Every structure is written in C-alpha cells, then in structure tokens.
Amino acid sequence: MEQQQIVNTFNTLHLPANIRHLRKYLGLSQEDFAKSVGLNRGNIASYENGTAEPKICSLLKIADTLKISIIDLVLKDLTDHENFKLATRVFRQRSQRDKSIIEKQHDVTSEIETVINSLHTCHQFKVKSMDENTPRELKAMAHKFEELYEISHKLLENHKVLLEFVQCRLEHKGNC
C-alpha cells in the first residue's frame, strides 16, 4: 500500500482527532504528551494532523498513555463523551481482568515451585541412601533427575521474570 493510501486510511478513521482531543482533555501540550509517550513533538503533531501513520509500537504507547485500547483509539469517535466513557470503562475492566490473571499465575507458579522443591528434597533423601551396590542405571537416573530439577528451576525463574514484566506493563510503568 502506498504511503498516501495509508495516510488516507487513517484520515477516514478517528485516530488523528482522537489523539488531539484526548491529549487536550488531559491538559497536555504536544511536547508533554510526546515525552510521556517517548516520542517527539513532531511525531504527535503529524499524527494529529493525519499526515503520518504511527508505528504499531508507538500506537500501543499512545493508547496505554491515554488508557484506551488501540481498537477504540483508531475506530471510535472518542470526541463523543459517551464513547469515551465506554472506552475507558472497558479498558479499566480489561486491565483489572488482566491483573487478576497475573495474580493467579503468581499463585500457580508458587505452587509449582513448592511441588518441584518437595520432589527435589525427596530425591535428595533417596540419593543419600545410595551406596556402591546401587545399580548404575539408578545412579544415572538420579543424575538425570538433578539435571531436570535444574532446568525446571531455571524455567520457573524465567517464568517469574516474564510475569513481573507483564505485570509491570499492565501497571503502565515506563521502565519495565
């Protein structure tokens, strides 16, 4: 699609007017809004004028800053107060639901960690009773279990980092 066609597509939607209206509603200059989104004033001006199309990552930052879904920001006339109220309510409900899901995942992760650590404790108890008469295959299995435990532990740690990152993004913190 040519650049002009893309610009025309966005002009037929509500994005430029919505960005301008919501920025002003928040009482922000283009410069202040640009800083809060991580862009420059020229970007915001061109989006508001409909002369440029934001990249998807910029669109996501703008929507997050305005606390509106990307779909609502682009497709709905948010200069209409009722549309705006509905869009912000839906965004808050989604955010709450997402936070609830993350909290549940934290709980499940803790339970899984407890199970894995308990299995490891049991395994260590059994390994202590091994001696020179223990079959070689059983010793090899014990070694493989230790490797599996280490991998599981690393996966859990990575999962926790990912959960923290998602939670940070949901809380709209800028330094995730």
N, C-alpha and C positions, 0 to 999 in steps of 0.2 A: 504494500500500500504506500502510495506517495506521501511525502510529508504534509502537503496541503490537504489531502484527503483525511489524514489522521487529525489534523487541527480542526477541519470542518466537522468531523465526527464528534469531537469533544465540544465544539461550539453548539452542536444541536442538543447536547446533554446539559446538565446543570452544573458541571464541575466549576467552571470559572466564576459564575455568580455565587455558588455556594461557598467557595473558598473566600471570596471577597466579603460576603455577608457575615460568615461565621467569624472571620478574623476581626472584623469591625465589632461584631457582637461581643467578642471577648475583650474589646478595647485595646487591641494590639496594632501597632504600626506594622507596615510590611517588613521593616527591618527587625523589629522584635519578634514577629511571628517567624521570620526566616531563621533567626538564631535558635528559637525553641525547636524548630524542625531540623536544624542542621543544614540549612541551605543559605543562599544569599538573597538579598532583597530583589535582585533582578529576576531570579527564578520565580519568586512569588508574584511579582508584577506580570511576568509573561504568562503564568498560569491563570491569573485573574483576568487578564486581557484575552485569553484564549489563543494567544499566538504561539504557545509552546505546550507540549504534552509532557506531563511529569512521568518519570520512570516509575515503575511499579514500586520500587523501594521508597522513593520519595512520596508517592501516593500513600503508601502504608504509614509513613511517618506523619504525614499531614492528617490522615484520618485518625491515627492514635492521639495526636495532639488535640484534635477537635472532639475526640471521644465520640466518633461516628464511624460506622462501618464504611468500607470503601464503596460497597454497592450503593448505600444510601447517599454518600457524598457525590457519586457520579450520576446516579439515576433519578434521585428525588429532588424536588424543588424545596430545599431547606430554608428558603427565604419565607416560606409559608410556616407560620408559627406552629400549627398543628402537626405538620410533617416533621418539623424539627423536634418537637416534644416526643413524638412517637419514636423517631430515630434514636434519640438519646436514651429513652427508656429501654428500647430493645438492646442497645449497646451495653447499658448497665446490667441488664438481665443476663446477657451472654457472658459478660465479664464475671459476674457472680457465679454462673454455672461453671465457667472455666476454672475459676479459683477453687470451687468445690471439687472438681475433678482432680486438680493438682493436689489438694489436701488428701483426698482419698488415695492417690498414688503414693504420697509420702507414707501414709499408714501401711499400705500394702508392701512397700519397699522395706519398711522396718520389720514387718512380719517375716518377709522372705529372708532378710538378713539374720533374724533370730533363728530361723529354721536351719539356714546354712551353717551358722556358727555352732548350733547344737549338734548337727551332724558331724562337724569337724571335731568337736570335743569328744563325742562318742568314738570317732575314728581314732583319735589320739590315744584314748584309753585302750582300745583294742591293739594298737600298734605296740604299746608298752609291754603287752603280754607275749609278743613275738620273740622267738629265740632262734638258735641255729637249726632247730628241727622244723621250723615253719617252712612250708613248701615255697619254692622260688616264685611260683605263679602268684601266690598270695602276697608275697612281698612286692612283686611287680604291680599288683592291683592296688596295694596300699600307696605305692609311689604315684600311680596314675590318679588316685583319689586326691592326693595332695596337689597335683597339677590342676585338677578340676576345681578344687577349692580355691586356689589362687586365681584362676580365670574367673570363677564366679564372683569372687571378691572384687576383682577389677571391674567386671561388668556392673556390679552394684554401685561402685564408686562412680563410674561413668554415668549411670542412670541417675544418681543423686545430683551430679553436676548438671545434667540435662534438665532435671526437674527444677533446680534452682534458676537456671537460665530462663525457662519458660515462665516460671513464677515472676521473675524479675520483669520480663517483657509484659506480662499481664498487668503488673503494677505500674507500667509505663515509666520505669526508671531508665534514665538515659545511658547509664554506664554498665550495661549487662555484659 
